[in-house]
Amino acid sequence: MAGIFETVYAWVRQIPPGKVATYGQIARLCGIARGARVVGYAMASCPAGSGVPCHRVVDREGRTKKAFDTFMPDTQRMLLEAEGVAFLPDDRVNMAECLWDK
């Protein structure tokens, strides 16, 4: 899995500030058919201080993950908003505006 995770991290590092990608989108870029869960495992296993902007990966509906908020509620959302990512009234990322076009 380590090799796959490194490939995932390499793609996630390319997501620019102010944009998000979905787990499925990153899986497709990595050539992992139906591999959104693998991307999720990679995000959960990402070492702190690695420089991988894991907060820029959201689910296909633009929802943030509670598992990301280990230390404080809404951490992922706060990091995204600080980069200019827009949210809809139902707490989903505005995917029409913020989805990474890759």
Backbone torsions as a table, in degrees:
resi	resn	phi	psi	omega
1	MET	NA	-27.5	-175.8
2	ALA	-56.5	-41.3	179.4
3	GLY	-63.6	-42.6	178.4
4	ILE	-64.1	-44.6	-179.3
5	PHE	-60.0	-41.4	179.8
6	GLU	-63.2	-36.3	176.5
7	THR	-66.1	-43.5	176.4
8	VAL	-58.7	-48.4	-178.3
9	TYR	-61.3	-37.9	179.9
10	ALA	-62.5	-40.9	177.7
11	TRP	-70.0	-42.7	-178.1
12	VAL	-64.0	-34.5	177.3
13	ARG	-61.6	-21.1	-178.2
14	GLN	-85.3	-11.3	179.5
15	ILE	-69.2	120.4	-177.3
16	PRO	-74.6	155.8	174.4
17	PRO	-55.8	141.8	-179.9
18	GLY	87.3	-0.5	178.9
19	LYS	-125.4	158.9	175.3
20	VAL	-130.7	160.6	171.8
21	ALA	-129.8	159.4	177.5
22	THR	-96.0	160.7	176.6
23	TYR	-57.2	-44.0	-180.0
24	GLY	-65.5	-38.4	178.5
25	GLN	-61.7	-46.2	178.9
26	ILE	-64.5	-40.3	177.9
27	ALA	-59.1	-45.6	179.1
28	ARG	-61.7	-43.4	179.2
29	LEU	-61.3	-31.2	179.6
30	CYS	-83.9	-6.6	-178.3
31	GLY	78.4	23.5	180.0
32	ILE	-104.9	95.1	-179.4
33	ALA	-60.3	131.8	178.9
34	ARG	53.0	41.4	-173.9
35	GLY	-108.5	26.4	-179.1
36	ALA	-57.5	-36.8	-180.0
37	ARG	-67.0	-36.4	177.2
38	VAL	-61.2	-42.3	177.4
39	VAL	-62.7	-41.0	176.9
40	GLY	-60.5	-42.1	177.4
41	TYR	-63.5	-39.9	179.0
42	ALA	-63.6	-42.4	179.6
43	MET	-63.8	-41.6	-179.6
44	ALA	-67.9	-26.5	-177.4
45	SER	-95.1	-2.6	-175.0
46	CYS	-64.4	125.7	-179.3
47	PRO	-67.8	140.1	176.0
48	ALA	-59.8	142.7	178.6
49	GLY	79.0	11.4	-176.7
50	SER	-81.3	-13.4	-177.8
51	GLY	82.3	6.9	177.9
52	VAL	-88.8	119.2	-178.0
53	PRO	-79.8	68.5	-176.9
54	CYS	-55.9	-28.8	-178.3
55	HIS	-64.2	-15.4	-179.6
56	ARG	-85.4	3.8	178.3
57	VAL	-107.6	123.4	-177.7
58	VAL	-127.6	172.2	179.0
59	ASP	-77.0	174.2	-173.2
60	ARG	-63.4	-18.9	178.3
61	GLU	-95.4	1.0	179.6
62	GLY	86.0	17.0	-179.5
63	ARG	-89.7	143.1	173.4
64	THR	-80.8	166.5	-177.1
65	LYS	-109.8	131.4	178.7
66	LYS	-62.4	-29.4	179.4
67	ALA	-61.8	-24.0	178.9
68	PHE	-72.2	-26.6	-172.4
69	ASP	-89.5	44.6	-176.3
70	THR	-58.5	-42.5	-173.0
71	PHE	-93.8	-27.5	-177.5
72	MET	-157.6	137.2	178.1
73	PRO	-58.4	143.2	176.4
74	ASP	65.8	23.2	178.9
75	THR	-59.3	-47.9	-177.8
76	GLN	-60.9	-45.6	179.2
77	ARG	-61.1	-44.7	-178.9
78	MET	-61.5	-42.1	178.1
79	LEU	-63.2	-42.5	179.1
80	LEU	-65.8	-45.0	179.5
81	GLU	-62.2	-36.3	178.5
82	ALA	-63.0	-24.2	178.0
83	GLU	-93.1	-0.5	178.0
84	GLY	95.8	10.3	177.8
85	VAL	-72.4	129.3	-178.3
86	ALA	-89.9	141.6	177.4
87	PHE	-114.0	149.2	176.0
88	LEU	-85.6	165.0	179.9
89	PRO	-58.2	-23.8	179.5
90	ASP	-90.6	17.4	175.0
91	ASP	73.6	14.8	174.4
92	ARG	-97.1	151.4	174.0
93	VAL	-63.3	141.7	173.9
94	ASN	-73.6	91.0	-174.3
95	MET	-66.8	-32.5	179.1
96	ALA	-60.8	-31.8	-176.8
97	GLU	-97.1	-31.7	-166.7
98	CYS	-115.6	-1.7	-179.6
99	LEU	-70.7	129.9	178.2
100	TRP	-63.3	128.3	-177.9
101	ASP	-91.8	78.3	180.0
102	LYS	-133.7	NA	NA
